[in-house]
Structure formats: C-alpha cells, structure tokens
Amino acid sequence: MIGHAALRLYVMDAGWATFVLSQWIREQQLFSMGEGMRRMTSEPARVLGLTDRGSLVPGK
C-alpha cells in the first residue's frame, strides 16, 4: 500500500452517506444528486429484493 500516489484508504462507518454525498457528488461530480441518492437507497433495496423500501412512491 505504501508508495502509490493515487491510493487512498478510507475507513467507513456510519458516515458512509456523508462520504458519498461530499466526495462522489460534490467534489468529484461523478453523479448528480438524484443519481447519488438512487444509488444509496432504491438500488440497494432492489438488489436485496426489498420491493417496499428505497423509493418515494405516491400511495406507498
């Protein structure tokens, strides 16, 4: 690990959402805010088969 200039080591815990919002969306602009929120909410719910979680839908 030591010696590679592009290597970053992040210790993640309960602050992972803040990290995603600050780094991937605001700083690096890899995603829009909407896409970042989707990747943190509805996409994991879909992968896990949680059809009643992860999105705001009228009537649910």
VOBA-1610 file (N, C-alpha, C; in pm, whole numbers, padded with zeros to 5 digits, always signed):
BEGIN
Met+00080-00120+00000Met+00000+00000+00000Met+00085+00126+00000Ile+00194+00122+00067Ile+00277+00242+00080Ile+00350+00266-00051Gly+00353+00392-00094Gly+00430+00429-00211Gly+00349+00459-00335His+00221+00430-00336His+00139+00459-00454His+00067+00591-00434Ala+00096+00688-00519Ala+00045+00823-00502Ala-00107+00833-00513Ala-00169+00747-00593Ala-00313+00757-00615Ala-00395+00676-00515Leu-00330+00604-00427Leu-00401+00518-00333Leu-00455+00598-00215Arg-00582+00578-00187Arg-00644+00640-00070Arg-00709+00530+00012Leu-00693+00539+00140Leu-00754+00442+00230Leu-00857+00515+00314Tyr-00981+00473+00304Tyr-01089+00534+00380Tyr-01145+00432+00477Val-01164+00474+00600Val-01230+00390+00699Val-01375+00434+00703Met-01464+00344+00664Met-01605+00380+00656Met-01680+00325+00776Asp-01776+00401+00822Asp-01864+00357+00929Asp-02000+00418+00903Ala-02066+00469+01004Ala-02199+00526+00987Ala-02198+00650+00899Gly-02082+00707+00870Gly-02074+00827+00790Gly-02061+00802+00641Trp-02092+00682+00594Trp-02074+00649+00452Trp-02160+00736+00362Ala-02282+00768+00404Ala-02369+00850+00320Ala-02311+00990+00304Thr-02258+01045+00410Thr-02195+01177+00404Thr-02074+01173+00313Phe-01997+01065+00321Phe-01881+01049+00233Phe-01923+01048+00087Val-02025+00970+00054Val-02073+00961-00084Val-02119+01097-00132Leu-02200+01165-00051Leu-02250+01296-00091Leu-02138+01397-00108Ser-02043+01399-00017Ser-01938+01501-00025Ser-01834+01469-00131Gln-01791+01344-00142Gln-01683+01310-00235Gln-01732+01280-00376Trp-01821+01184-00390Trp-01860+01138-00523Trp-01952+01237-00595Ile-02034+01309-00519Ile-02129+01400-00583Ile-02074+01542-00588Arg-02036+01597-00473Arg-01993+01737-00470Arg-01851+01756-00523Glu-01754+01682-00471Glu-01615+01705-00507Glu-01577+01650-00645Gln-01604+01523-00667Gln-01562+01460-00792Gln-01667+01468-00902Gln-01788+01505-00866Gln-01900+01519-00961Gln-01917+01396-01049Leu-01910+01278-00986Leu-01928+01153-01059Leu-02075+01126-01088Phe-02164+01176-01002Phe-02307+01154-01017Phe-02381+01283-00987Ser-02504+01293-01039Ser-02591+01401-00997Ser-02643+01369-00857Met-02702+01466-00790Met-02758+01441-00658Met-02865+01332-00664Gly-02951+01339-00764Gly-03056+01238-00779Gly-03000+01099-00800Glu-02899+01086-00884Glu-02837+00956-00910Glu-02766+00904-00785Gly-02701+00993-00713Gly-02635+00952-00589Gly-02735+00901-00486Met-02847+00968-00473Met-02950+00924-00379Met-03008+00790-00422Arg-03030+00772-00552Arg-03082+00645-00602Arg-02985+00531-00571Arg-02856+00557-00590Arg-02755+00453-00564Arg-02744+00419-00416Met-02785+00510-00329Met-02779+00483-00185Met-02909+00429-00128Thr-03019+00437-00203Thr-03149+00398-00148Thr-03218+00290-00230Ser-03274+00328-00344Ser-03355+00231-00420Ser-03273+00121-00485Glu-03152+00149-00526Glu-03070+00044-00589Glu-03033-00068-00491Pro-02982-00037-00371Pro-02956-00145-00276Pro-03083-00221-00238Ala-03194-00150-00223Ala-03321-00216-00190Ala-03362-00312-00301Arg-03345-00270-00426Arg-03379-00356-00540Arg-03292-00481-00542Val-03162-00463-00522Val-03070-00576-00524Val-03106-00678-00415Leu-03149-00629-00300Leu-03185-00717-00189Leu-03328-00769-00198Gly-03402-00726-00300Gly-03539-00773-00316Gly-03639-00707-00223Leu-03605-00591-00171Leu-03694-00518-00081Leu-03783-00425-00163Thr-03894-00476-00210Thr-03979-00400-00302Thr-04055-00287-00234Asp-04064-00289-00102Asp-04136-00183-00030Asp-04041-00082+00034Arg-03917-00078-00008Arg-03817+00012+00050Arg-03737+00082-00060Gly-03681+00199-00024Gly-03583+00263-00109Gly-03633+00369-00204Ser-03763+00390-00212Ser-03811+00494-00303Ser-03935+00560-00247Leu-03957+00682-00292Leu-04077+00756-00254Leu-04178+00742-00367Val-04286+00670-00339Val-04388+00645-00439Val-04523+00684-00381Pro-04601+00766-00453Pro-04733+00802-00402Pro-04818+00678-00372Gly-04881+00679-00257Gly-04967+00568-00219Gly-04898+00454-00147Lys-04768+00459-00133Lys-04696+00352-00062Lys-04662+00394+00078
//
